[in-house]
Amino acid sequence: MRDARDVLIRPVISEKSVGMLEQNKYSFWVDPAANKIEIKHAVEKMFKVSVMEVRTLNVKGKLKKVGRSAGMTPARKKAVVSLREGHKIEGFAGL
């Protein structure tokens, strides 16, 4: 099993993800090779909470142009983690 810090890269801070905090759902950018079981264990280990459900989605890279040159932003993987009733992650509370 990999270390939790290798699975979870950083939390997703956006208007939509902050709105999902009311539903007890938290979003993270995760390692693209991580599966749902690894993500669940990583969140439970790092934040000492009980995870009910994990949903993942692969986000494609976008085309970006600067003058004549074009490139792609990297593709990433996002995980939305639902926690059980009564559990919350304290680091997200100040957003």
Secondary structure, 3 states (H helix, E strand, C coil): CCCHHHHEEEECCCHHHHHHHHHCEEEEEECCCCCHHHHHHHHHHHHCCCEEEEEEEEECCCEEEECCEEEECCCEEEEEEEECCCCCCHHHCCC
